[in-house]
Amino acid sequence: MKYRRLFVAGTVFVTAFIVRQGFSNLAIILIQYDMSEQPEWKQLTGRLLTLFETDNTPDRERLRAALKDESAVDITLAMDDLTEEQAMQVFKSLHKGTATEVLAKLDQEHTEHILARLDPQELKDLLEPLPAREAAIVLSDASDKQLESLMENSTPEAPLTDVQHRLDYPKGSAGRIMTTEFIALDQKMTIAEALQLVKQTDPDIDIPSDLYVVEGEGKAVQRRRLHGVISIRSLLMCNPEQKVEEVMATDVVSVLDDVNEEDVAALLSKYKFSTMPVTDADGYLVGVIPADDLMPVIAGRLRHLYNQAVGTDAEVMERLTPAQAAKVRVPWLLGTMAIELGAGLIISHYDAVLQKVILLASFMPVISAVSGNVGLQAAAITVRALDAGSRRKNLWGALRKEGATSLLMAIVCGVVLGAIGAIWAKQLPFGIVIGAAIICSMLTAGLMGTVIPIVSKRFGFDPATTAGPFETAFQDVIGFAVFLGLATLFQDWMV
């Protein structure tokens, strides 16, 4: 009898755990399946890896043949999947123009490795064609010694003064990535004069949908205080004789030059701007950041949040040895396992009711999986709100909203699963218990998915890291306790 009880408890626990993990992994499998049709850069990666398998150090001509007619973007993406040494060999085989484009697009890890292998003159030759903004981004990964040598080799014909100025800003700040080539309108201009200025602008300078207006004395328009913003549409629609200051909007959203680029990306996403003006501490307009330039930052942040939510970073894992990858992932698995053992103890504690009403075991994986998905959805929403910098009152408002949403979803699922349970067991009390159990479990999961990230942030932990693994584990413990507790309370109805 004792072994039979342990067998029932173990079977239910393992089934619930497998179903839970199956739902999580199914999404990843489907995503990988959708990506089965390889883009060009993936095909290039395959060709390069095949080449390196046959020859660890292929000559430049063979590499150039493999890279023939490939764009700098595809080469960059392919290099991201190579080892540092392989990426360096590919880079050395590139012609100067292509090498410059690739260097400006590479990820930080490969950029650092390549910069460390280049002498100052080679680096100077590669950086000269780049705009100061892109050169500064590349040099963010250079050593102090390289920077010192580079500046010493700077010539009057190819000065690096602007690059050095940008490097004075913190790494990853708005000042590093902003462009200083932009259109700024004097507030005293007429609409006709403003349109004429736009027409005379260098064709290489992008013209955004919104133009910024400056005020104050001074000859250089770009060194005057930001005062307003006006859209191209307004310039075209207004009376040509009107002053710019008469039709511009004065409530301008801007950022300081030392603000982190992720904060800039969050503001651009929030307000749906095409550009973001950058000012110094005195309010002078010093640059503009196009939204397109921050798309990699936004995409990287979303990827980072997803990877943390599942407790791994796929890009990092690809470059780790099996032992290193296991070392990173095992702590999360052990933590989840320890909490899930609590669920196993709860099931074992209620083994009497499970043997009395054995059909209960059939519904435990369903309740666990559905409730777990509710919790994960709530956790994802809360993590996103926390990452966007929502205020305290908004977070507690989100808690109330998520509670109401979870309750509505739980009622629907409770009615459906309760009806199925009643028909299956051929008795109404069984259906009522099943329906009540999933309602309580889903409501608890929704609240847990909201509370855990908030509490994690309150105590200094990363909400994105703790939300996924711990929500699922804690929800199982609480969900099974609620379900089996109700079943025990009403077991006499179900016999």
N, C-alpha and C positions, 0 to 999 in steps of 0.2 A: 504493500500500500504506500509506504514511504517513498519508494523509488518511482512508483507510478505518479505520485504528486510532483516529484522533482522533474520527471520527464515532461509532464503537462506544462509546468511553469517554464521550463527551459525551451520547449518547442514554441510556446506563445511568444516568449521574449525574442528568440532568434528570428522568428517570422516577422515580427513587428520591426525589428532592427533592419532586416534585409529589405523589406518593403520601403521603409523610410529612406535608406541609402539609395535604393533603386530609383525612387522619384528624383532624388538630387542628381544622380549620375546620368539619368535618362536625358535630361536637358543638355548636358555636356556632350553626350554621344550624338544627339540630334544636330547640335551645332557643328560638330566635327564632320558629320555626314554631309551637311549642307555645303561645307567647304571642300568637298571631295574634288570638285572641278577646279584644278589648280590654275591660278593666274600666271602671267608670264614670268613674274619674278620668282615664283615657286619653281617653275620649270628651269629657270636659270640656276637657282640654288641646287637643284638636282644634278644639273650638268657639272657644276663646279665641284660638288661633293664627289661625284663619280671620277672627275679628273684628279682630285686629291687622293682618292683611294688607290688609283693606279700609280700615282707618283706624288710623294710627299712634297717635293719641291719642283713643280713643273716650270719650264722656262717661260719667259715673258711672252714669247710668240704664241705658245699654246694657250696661255691665259687670254691674250688679246683676241685670239681666234674664237674662244668661247664667249667673249664679251662683245663680239662684233655686232654692231647695230643695236645694242641694248642701251636704253635710256639711263641717265644718271639715277633716276628714282628707282628703277628696277635693280640696278647694281647695288644701290644702298640697302634696299630691303633684303637682297640676297646675302650681302655681307653680314647683316645682322644675325643670320642663322649659321655663320661660320665661326670657327674658333678665332682667337685674336691673331694667331700666327698666320692662319689661312687668309684672314681678312687683310692682313698687312701685305701678303704676297699679291693679292688681287689689286690692292691700292697702288703698289709699286709698278704694276703693269699698265696702269691707266695713263692716258695722255693728260697733259697739264690741265687743259680746260675741263675735262671730265673729272679729274681728280679734285679740282677746286669745288665743283658742284657736289661731288660725293662727300667731301670733307664737311661741307656746310650742312649736310643732312644726316650724317651718321649719329648713332646713339652715343651716349656719354662714355660707355665702357670701351668701345672701339676707338673713339676719338682720342681718349687718354693714351691708349696703347700706341696709336699711330703718331701722335704728337711727340711722344717720348722717343721715337725712332727717327725723327726728322731733325736735321741740323737747322740752325737759325736762318740760313740763306734759303734753304728749300722751303721752309715754312713761310718766309717773307714772300717768295715768288708765288706760292699758292694763295696767299691772302690778298695780294695786291688787287686782283680783279673783283674781290668781294666788296659789297657796301660795308661801311664801318659797323653797322648794326650786326650783320652776319659774321663779320670777322671777330667782333667782340664775343659773340656767342661761342664761336669755335675756341677762342683763346681762354674762355672760362675754364677749360679743362687743361690748360697748359701750366707747367710748373713756374714758380717765381724766377728760377734761373733762366728758363726759356724766354720769359717775358722781358727780363732785363737785357738778354742778348739781342732780342728782337728790336727793342727800342734803340739800342746802341747802333744797330745796323740800319735804322731808319734814315732815309735821305730826303733832301728838300723836294726832289721830284716825286717821291712816294712817301709822304709823311704818314705816320701812324698816330698823330696827335689825337684825332677824334676817337680812335680805338682805345687809346690810353684813358681818355676822358670817360668813356663808357665803362671801362674796367674799374673805375672808381666807385661805381654803383655796386650794391650787393649782388651776389650771384643769384640769378632767377628773379631779379627785380624788374619793374616796369622800365627803369632807366636803361637796362641792358638790352631790352628787346624793342624799344620804341624806335620809330623812324623819325628823323629830323627833317625829312623832305615832305612838306605838306603845305596846303593852302590855308592861310589865315587872312581874314578880312578885317579891315579897319572899320570900327563902328561908325565913323563919320562918312564912309563911302556911300555913294548912291547905289541903288540896285544896278543901274546901267554900268557903273564903274566896276562893281563886283563881278558882273557877268563878263566884262571885258578882261578882267584879271584871270578868270577861270579859262577863257579862250586862249590866253597867252601863256598858260602854264606849260611847262615842259611835258611832252607826251609820255615820258617815262614815269612821271609821277601819277599815281592812281588818284582819281577824283572820287571821293566817297559821296554817299547820298546826303550827308550832313557836313557843313563847313563851320569852322569855329571863328568867332569874332573876338577881337582883342581891343583893349583900350589903353589909355595912358600915353605919356610922351615917350619919344624914342624913335629912331630912324628904322631900326630893324623890327619888322612886324612880329617876327617869331620871338622877340625878347620883350613882349608886353603882356600884361595881365589878361587872363582869360575872362571874358565878360559875357559871352552868349553863344548861341548856336542857331544856325539857319539852314534849312534844307534847300537843296537844288530846286526842288519843286516850287518853293516859296519865291526864290529868285526869279523863276520863269513866269510866275503868275502875278507878281506884284507890280505896281506902277514903277517904271524905271527911274522916276524922279524922287521916289521915296528914299530916305536914309535907311541903311542897314539896321541901325539901332532901333528904328521905329517898328520893324517887323520881326526882329529876332526874338528867340526865347531866352530868358535870363536864368532859368533854373537848370543849369548845366551840371550833369554828372561827370565828375573827373576823378582821377587818382593821382596820388603823389608819386614822385619818381622812385621812391624806395619801397613801394608796395610790392608784395609778392605776386608773381605772374599768375598763380592759381586764383588769387583774389580778384585780379583783373578779369580772368576768364569767367569767374562766377558772376561778376557784374555785367559783362557782355551778354552772357547767357540769360540773366535775369531781365535786362532791359531790352534785349534783342537789338542792340546797337551794331552798326557795321564797323565803327571805330570807337576808340576810347581816348580822350585827350589826357595828356600827362602834364602835370604842373610841378614846379618846385615848391619849397616850403613858403615862398613869398607869393605864390599864386601866379607866377609867370608861366606861360605856355611854352614848354620845352620840347614836346614831341607828341606823336600820335601812334596808337597801336591799332592796326587793322585786325578785325576779328579773325580773318583767315590765318593770320600768323599764330594765333593761339589755338587753332583747332587741334594740333598735336598735343598741346597741354590738356585741353578738355578731354580728348580721347584717352590720353594717358591716365588722367585722374579717374575716369570711369572704369578703365581697365584695372587700375589699382584698387578701387573700391570693391569691384567684383572679386578680384583675387583674394583680398583680405577677408571678404565675407565667407569664402569657402576655406580660408585658412592656408592658401598657397599662392604663389606667384608663378604662373605658367612659364613666363619668359625666363625667369631665374632658374626654374627647375630644369629647363632644357639644357642649361650649361653646367649643371651640377652632376657629380658622379652619383651612382646609386647610393653609396654610403652617405654622402652629403645631403642628398634629397631626403633620405629616410630620417636623418638627424633633424631636419627642419620640420618634417611632418609628424613624426612620432609623438612629440609632446601634446599636440592637439588631439591625436587619436587616443592617447592614454587618458587625457583629461575627460574626453567625451565618454570613454569606456568606464571610467570610475563613476561618473554620474549615472550612466545607463545601468550599472550594477545595482543602483538604488531602485531602478524600475524593476529589475529582476527580483529583488528582495520583496518589493510590494506584491508582485505576482505570486511569489511563493507564500506570502502571508495570507493571501486570499485563495489558496489552492482548494480549500474546502468548498467554497461556492462555485469554483470552476468545475469541480468534479460533480457537483450537484446539478449544475446547469451548464453542461459541457458546450452548448451552442454559443455561450458567451465568448469563448476563445475564437470563434470564427469572425467576430466583429471587432476584435481588438486591433488587428493590423489596419483595418479600414479607419477606425477612429484615430489611431496614431498618425497615419499618413495624412489624412485630411486636416487634422488639427495642426500637424507640423507645417504643412504648406501655408496655412493661415498665419502661423507665427513667423515664418520666413518672410512672407510678404510684408507683414507689419514691421519687422526688423529692417527690411530694405528701405521702406518709406521713412522710418525714423532716422536711420543712418544718413540718408540723403538730406533730410531736414537739418540734422546736426552739422553735416559737412558744409551746407549752404550758409551756416551761421545764424540759424533761426534763434530768436530770443526766447527766454525762459517761458513767457506767457504763451507763446506760440506752440512750444513743445507740449505744455500741459493741455492746450487746446487740441493738439494732435492726439494726445492720449484719450481725451473724451471722444473725439471723432472716431478713432480706431476702435474704441470700445463699442460705440453705437453700430459701426459698420460690422464688426465681428458678431455682434448680437443678431443683426438682421440676417447675415449669412448663416449663422448657426441655427436660427429658427427654420430657415428653408431646408438646410441639410438634415436637421433633426426630424422634421416632418417626413421627408423622403426616406431616410434610413429607418425611422421608427415604423413606417408603414411596411417597409421590406422585412424588418425584423418580426413584426406581428404576423405577416403572411407566412414567413418561413417557419416560425415556431408554432404557428396556429393558435396563438393566444395573445390577446391585447396587452396584458401587463408586461410581457417581454418587450413588445414594441415601444411601450411608454418608457421603460428603463433605458433602452438603447437610444431613443430619441433624446431623452433628458441628459444622458451621458455625453452624447456628442455636442449638445448645446453647451453644456458646462465646459467641456474640454476645449472647444473652439474659442469660446469666450476667454478662457484662461490663456490659451495660446496667443490670441491677439494682444491681450494685455501684457503678457510676458515679452512678446516680440517688440513691444513699444518701451517697456520699462527697462529691460536689460541694457539697451544702448545708452539710455539716459543715465542710468546708475553707473555704467562703465565710464562714461565721460566725467561724471561727477567725482569719481575716485581716481581719475587720471589715466584710465586705460583707453586704448583705441576702440571705439564702438564698433567699427567695421570688422575688427579682428575677433572680438568676443561675441558679436551678435549671432552669426550663423551656427558655429559649433555648440555654444552653450545654450542657445534658445531651444534647439532640437532636443538636447539631452534633458534639460530641466522640464520641458513640456511633456516628455514621456513620463517622467516621474510623477508630475502633478496629474497628467491626463489619466494614467492608469489608476492612480489613487482615487480620483473622482469616479471613474467608471466602475471600478470594482467595489468601491464604497457604496455606491447607489445600488449595485447588484446585490450586495450583502444585505442592505437595508430592506430591499423588497424581494428577497429570494423566495419568501413564502408564497408570493403571488405567482411565481413562475414555475412552481413545482407541479 
